């Protein structure tokens, strides 16, 4: 029975996790024409944007000379296309602009980044639940996922896209309104926000309070909640600048937690995982898709299935600490016990 079970599941491909970020190796740059010369001239700028998403931390990029890599940008292009888009503006009469969309080769670029001793942040990234309070002098509101047309939300969406962050806005229905008051969010009281966030299941909570003056200048207080730890920072400027600066800081901090620095010459380490509560094919499918989607995890091999326990051996070409931090925040596996060196016991969460 178990033999037949594994024959069947190994023949079927599984989907990746819903929190995987798409288009990390893709960038959009404005252009005037569709000529080859301008496309090649725009490639370094587009690649610079991709480096920021893939490496994740601006500080890591600042200490490494990537000029030689940028000079090779045209050789790393995998695909290109053009599209007409509107600028980020409330003026609907503003004309569209031409935009070049460049996609770079993931494998080749990762190899070059690794050779430069730069960390890589994988596609699987923690979803960020954003609680945003806005005071514009006339009204005080908590932004919901229905406010997609608001300028501040458009700025937020653009900012997280440039940094490769998946976000979620609260629905602000009766349940949210009962648990979260504007005054609580504005004052930075995290307890009611954390309680209200339970229903969304996001591993990272971001609280933001934006004060907009009559001239359009914006000051934002930011507060992140990750695994019971709180970090705070501020940003200011016009709407776009203040939002982008705050999201940049969040992305840098998350990347330092979850990006991997690996040498091309580093051997993979073997990890043995005993995972309980794997009850059916759906559990198995979800588990294997999750593990194979993690950065620097390869050769995920199932060695045994006993009742609801699964024994898995995997190759990890990265830092074990970051691997465990990723497991902790993704809320797919919870650590049960430490069995022996490079051997761990986990429970699969529903």
N, C-alpha and C positions, 0 to 999 in steps of 0.2 A: 504493500500500500504506500509506504513512504517512498519507495523507489519510483513508483509510477507518479507520485505527487511531484517529485523533483524533476522527472523527465518532462512533465507538462509545463512546469513553471519556467524551466530553463529555455524552452522553445518560444516563450512569449516575451516580447520587449515591454519594458515598463516606462511610464512617463516620469519626468523629473518633478521635483517638488514645486508647489505653486509659488514659493517665495524665490524661485530662481529668477534672476534679473536678465531680461532679454536685451539684445543689442549692445552689450558692453563694448564690443569691438567695432562699433559703428559711430560715426560722427557726422554732424550737419554743419556746413559752413556756407555763408552767403557768397554768391558769385554773380558776375555781370553777364557772362556768356556761357555757352556749353562747349567752348573750345578746349582742345587737349592741353594747350599751353597753360591756361588759367587753372585747369583741373590739377595739373602737376604742381603748380605754384601753391595751390591751396592744400595739398596733401600734408605738408609738415604741420600746419595749424590744426588740421583735422586729427592727425596722429597725436599731437600734444593733448588734445581733449580726451582721446582714448586712453593715453597713458595715465591721466588723472583718475579716470574711472577704474582702470585695471589695477594700478598700484594702490590707489585709495588714499594715500597720505601725502599731502603737499610737501611736508618736511623731508620725506624720503626722497622725493624727486629733486628737491633743492640741493642736496648734497652730492648728487651724481650728475656728471656731464652726459647729457643725452643728445648732444648736438650731432654726433656721428649717426645715431639711430634716426633722428629726424631727417637727416640728409638722405636716408635710404627709404623714406616714406613711400615713394612711388613704387618701389619693388615689393612692398608689403600689401599693396592694394589687392583685395580679392574681388571686389565688386563695386560698381558705382552707378548712381542714377541721379536724376534731377527732378525737382518738384517745386511747385509754386506755393508759397506760404504767406500768411499775414504776419506782420510784426506784432510784438507784444504791445498793444495799444488799445485804448478805448475808442479811438477814432476809426469808425467803420468805413470811412471814405478813403482811408490810407491805402495806397495801391499795394498789391502783392509783390513779393520779391522772389527772385530765383535762388534756390538752395541746392547745393551739391551734397549728396549723401554718399559717404565713403565707408565701406566695410573693409577692415583689415584682417589678414590671415591670423587666426587665433594661435595656432601652433607655432608658427614662425615668430610671431611677436613675443609670445611667452618665452621662447628659447632665448631670444635676444635680451629680454628683460632679466632673465635668470643669469645670463652671462655677465650682466652689468651689476649683479648682486642686488637687484631690486626685489622687494617683496611683491607677491601677487595676491590679490583678493579675489577669491572664486566667485562664481555666479550665484551660489547659495548665500544669501545675505538676510540678516534679520529684518523682518518687517517693522516699520516704525509707525506707531499710532500717534498722530499729531493732534494735540488739544491746543487750539489757537484762539486766544481771547483778543478782541480788537476794540480799542476805544478811539474813535475819530473825533471826539468832541461833541458829537451830536447823538451818538448811540453807542451802546456797549453790547457786543454780541460774541457768542462762541461760534466759530465757523464750523459748518457741517459739510458732509459730502455732497449736499445738494447745492452748495454755493460755488460750483465750478466756474461760473462766469465772473466771479468777483476778481478784481485785479490782483488782490493779495494772494488768492488761490492760484491764479495763473503764474504769478511769480514763483510761488512755492513749487508748483509742478515743474516749471522749467529748471529750477535750482536742483531738485532731486534727480531730474533726468540727466543733468550735466555731471552728477556725482555717482550715478548708478545706485540710487537708494530706493527701495520699495516702500511706499507710504500708504497709510490708511487714515481717513478722516472719520470721526464719530458721526453717527446718523442723527444725533441730537433729537431722538424721539422722546416720548414721555418718560421712559426709563432713564435715559441719560439726563434729562432735565431735572428729574427728581433727585438724582445722585450728585450732579455737578452744578454748582452755582457759579456765576461769573466772578463773584467776589473771591471764591476759593481759588479759582484758577489764576486770577489776577494777583492774588497775594502769594501764590506759589505753594499753597497747602497741598502736599502730595497725597495724603491719606485718602481723601474722597476721590481723587483722580485715579488712584490705583484700584480702588474698589470698583469704580465705574468701568475701568479698562478690562476687568476680568472677562467680560462677555466677548471681547474681541480677540483675546489670546495672543496679542502681539508681544514679542519678547522685549521690545524697546518702546518706552513711552517718552514722548517729547512734549513738554509743556512750553508754550510761548505766549507772552503778553506783549502786544504791539500797541504803542501809543503813537497816533498820527496827529500832527499839529496842523494848523490852518494853512501852512505853506506846503504841506505834503511831506515834510520831513518825518521819518519814522525812527523810533527807538524801540528795540525789542529785547526783552529779557527771556533767556532760554534756560531750560532745566531738563536734563535727561535722567531717566530712571531705568537702570539696567541691573537686574539681579540684586535689587535692594540697595544699590549704590547710586548716589545723586551727584551730578556734575552741573555747574552753572557757568554761563557766559553771557555776554551782551553784544549787540550789533546796532549800528545806526547808519543813516544815510537816506537816499530816496527809497521808494518801496522795493525796487528790484535789488539795489545794492545791499540793503539791510537784510532782506530775506536770503540772498545768496551767501552773504558773509556768515550768517548763522548756520545755514545748512553745510557750508564748507567746514565749519568747526566741528559739527556733528560727524560728518563723513570722515574727517581726519581721525577723530577719537575712536570711531568704530573700526576703522582700518587698522589702527595700531593694536586692537584686540584680536582681529580675525585674519589679517593678511599673513601669508607664509613666506619666509625667506629660505630658499633652498638652493644649494649648490648643484651644478650639473654633475659634479663628481661624487655627490653624496649618495650612499647606498640607501635603498628602502629598508625600513624596519618592519618586521612582521609583528602584527598585533592579533591576539586571540580574544575574541569576544563571545561570551555566552549570554544570549539574549532570551529573556523569558517573555511570556504573554504574546508569543507569535502563534495565533490560534488558527489562521486559515490563509488561503492564497492572498487575500486582500492585504493582510498584515505583512506577509512575506514580500509582496510586490512593493508595498510602500517602503518597507525597510531597505530593500536592496536598491531601489531607486534613490533613496536618500543617501545611503553610504557611497554609492558610485558617483553621486553628484558633488560630493565634497572635494575641495581642493586637495590635490596630491594623494588622493586615495585611489588605489588601483588593485587589480587582481582580487576582487571580492569573491572568496570561495566558501561555499557552504560545505561543511564537513559532516554535520550530523543534525538530525532532527529527532528530539525525544519529547514526547507529549507536546507541551507548548514551548519547549526550549529549543533554540537554534544556536548551533556553534558555527561561528564565522571566523575565517582567517583573512586578514586584509594586509595589503602593503601600504605603508605610509611613508611618503618621501617629504617629510615636513616635520614641524615641531609638535611633539606630543601634547604640550601644554595648550597650544592654540587649538589643536584637535579637540581636546577635552572641553575647552571654553566654548567651542562651537557647538558641541553636543549639548552642553548645559543650556545654552540660550535658545537653541532651535526647538527644544521641547518635544523631540521625537523619542529620544532615549534618556532615561534617568539612571544614574549610577546606583547600583545596589551594593557592590562590594569590590574590593581589590583582591583578586585571586592569587596572583604571583607576578613576577616581573613580566611586563608586556602582556598581561592577561587580565581581563576585566569582566565584570558581571554587570549587565544592564537589564532594565525592564523597558519594553516597548510601550509607549503611552498610546492611549486610544486616539 
